[in-house]
């Protein structure tokens, strides 16, 4: 466990954040409790963040930046801190998400992490491992901040109908997750298409994959296994997966009809009554 007198700012992004928080607080002549009172958090929580025992949130960072006049330093650091909490093999993917101008994903049995609701996310992450679940869920949720950028990426998700019926977390959680998907219906940058059972064999039978496109760099295809990720910029692989994705989008329901299917499943299977 880190100690405030020995905290090494070079040890990790979280340690650096804590070091800078303490440095600016002391420069302002405030105790942890006094700063906590100003930003409406406990002094104990301020201390835990300063000693790298607690992850800072975006809201906490913004309030402290305003209170200490740091020019947005902590708010800029919090994204780096959160990405550093992801599994080491996944951190490169989180960086791709931040840089991408377009993300295309095909998912076979669950909603992509960037569109997961909080409870659904916790259910997914908690399978066989509930250690530090709060921190792991917070780190995954923080990835969704890419949609709040000035120029967010265009996001396409082709989702197998099976994912609507795979009851992750129970009926209440699924109802909330499907309702969450419907909130993107009017967002032209976040597009969801359902691949119905009725299509039979399709171009995605080999499994889920993502394609990341950038303003000036080559596209990257990403696939995933148990505890490992496999990004590649191999032109043949990118070309093959791009073609597969075009066929999947063509076979899937339209965005409007997909929303209709999501709504029907939410009502019929999970008991939601929508006006």
N, C-alpha and C positions, 0 to 999 in steps of 0.2 A: 504493500500500500504506500502511495506517495505521501511524503511529509512536506509541509509548506516550506521548511527550511532547506530541504535538499532537492526540491523539484527541479528537474533538468529540462529547460525549455527545448532542448534538442532531442529529447527522448521520443516524442511523438507529437502530432498536432494537438492532441488533448492537453498534454503537458504545456505546450507553448501557449495555448489559449489560457490555461490557468495562470501561468506566469505573467502574461500580459494583463489579465484581469486584476491580479494582485498589485502589479506595478502601477497601473493607472488609478486603482482605488487608493493606494497609499499616497500617491502624488496629489490626490484630491483631499487628503487629510481625513478620510472616512474610515470608520471601522466596518467590519463585515455586517454588523447589525444595522449600522446607520445606512449603509448602501442598500441593504435589504429593505429597510423601511421606505426608502425613496422609490425603489422599483417594485414594491409590493411583493417581495419574496422574503423568506426567512433568512436571517444572518447565517444560520446553519447551512442552508442550501448554497449561499454565496461561498462559504468556506469549503463545501464539498466540491464545487466547481473549481475553485482555486487550487485544490490539492488533487485534481484529476480523478476524483472518486465519483463524480456525477457528470453526465453529459449535459452540456448547455443546450437550450432550445433556441429557435430563431427569435421567439418573442422575448425571452430573457436577454438575449444578445442585443436586440434593438433597444430595449429599455435601459440597459446598462450603458450602451453607446450614448444614448441621449443624456443620461444622468452624469456621465463622466466626460462628455465632450470629446470622444475618441475619434470622431470623424467616420464612424461606421466600421472601425477596425474589427470588432468582435463579430459583427454581422457578416463581414466578408469571410472571417475565419471559420464560422460555424459549419458551412458546407464542407470544408476540408476536414474538419473534425469528424463529422458524421460519416463521410466516405472512408475515413481511416478505421472506423469501427466495423465496416463490412468485412466478410471473410477475405483473406489476402488474395485468394484466387479470383474474387469477384470485383476487386477494387478497380481493375483496368476497365471493366465493363461500365462501372459507374462513371468513369472519366469519359468513356465513349458517349454515354447518354448526355453528359454535360456539353460536349462539343458538337454533337450531331445536329444537322438541320432537318433530317428526316429519319424516323425510326419506323421500321415495318416489322411486325412480329406475328408469328403463327403460333398459337397455343392450343394444345390438345386436350388438356384436362383441368386446367385452372387459369384464372385471370392473371394476366401479367402484373408483376409487382408495381409498375407505375400507375396502375388503375385499381389496385386493391384498396378496399376499405380497411379501417383500423382493426376491427375484430376479425375479419377474414384473414388479414395479414398475420395476426397473432396466432390464429389457428394453424395456418400453414407453417409458420416458423416454430411452433411449439411441438410439432410431431417428434416424438422420441427425445426431445431436448428442450427443456424449459429453463436452462441456465441463462441468466442475464437476458431473459426474454424481453423485458421492458426496453433495454438498451438496443437490442437487435431490432426490435420493431420500430423504435425511434429512428434508427439509422436507415432502415428501408423506407420509412415514411418520408424522411428528408429528401430522398431521391426525387420525389414528386415535385419538389420545388422548381425543377427545370421548366415546368409549365407556367411558372410565374415570372420567367425572364422577360425582358423587353422584346426579344425575338425567340419565342419558344419553338421547339421543333414541331414539325408536322408528325403526328403519330397515327399509324394505322395498326389496328389489331384485327386479324382474322381469328376468331375463336370458335373452336369446335362446339357444337350443340351439347356434347357430353359435359362440358364444363358448367353448363347451366344446371345440370342434374346431379353433378357430383356434390353431395351435401357436405361441404366443408364447414365445420363449426356449428352445424345444426341449422334448423329452419330459420330462426331469427337472424342469424349471421348471414345466411344466404339471401334472405329477403333484403337485408340492408345492402349487401354487395350488389345485387341486381338493380336495386334502386339507385345505387351510386353510379352504375354504368349508364343509367338513363339520364343522369344529370349532364352528360356530355352530348346529348342529342343535338343541341343547337351550337355546339362548338366546332367550327369548320376545321380546326387544327387537330382535333381528336376524333378519329373515325373508327367505329366499331362495326364489323360485319360478322354475322354468325354463319358458320359452315354447317348446314343441316345434315342430319343423318341420311336424308334422302339422296344426297349426291353419290353415295356409295364410295367406290374407290376414288382416291383423289391424289393430288400432287404432293401432299404433306404426310403421306403414310410413313415416311421414314422418321418423323418426329418433329418436335418444335424447333424453331430457329428464329433468329433476329437478323435483320439487315440494317446497318447503320450507314447513313450517307452524310457527307460533310461538304462544306463550301468549296474546299480546294484539295482535300486529301482523298485517296482512293476509298471506295466503300469497303466495309468490313462485315463479314458474316460471323455470327456467334452461335454456337451450339453448346449444350451443357450436359454433363454427366453427374454421377454422384460425387459431390465434393470437388468438382473440377469444371473449368470452363475452357472453351476452345475457340478463340477468335482467329480469323484468318482473312488476309487480304488477297489470297490467291485468286487471280482473275477468273480462272475456270470455275472455281467454287462460287464466287460472287455471281458470275453469269448464270450458272445453273440454279442457284437459289433465287435469284431475281426472277428467272423464268417461272420457277415453281410458284413463287409468290404471286405473279401475275395470274397464273392459272387458278390459284386458290381464291383470289379476289373475284375472278370472273365466275367461279362456281358458287361463291357465297351469296347469301341474300343481300339485297341492297341495304344501305344504311337505314333507311326508313323501315323496311320490312324486318330488319334485324332488331330494331328497337321494339317493333310489334311482338316479335317472338320472345324477347327478354321480358316484356310486360306480361305476356300470357303465361309464361312459366312462373313468373313471380306471383301471379294471381292464383293459378291453378295448383301449383306444386307447393308453394310456400304461404299461401293464404292471404296475400296482400290484396286489398281492395283499392284500386286506383281509379280516380274519377276520369 
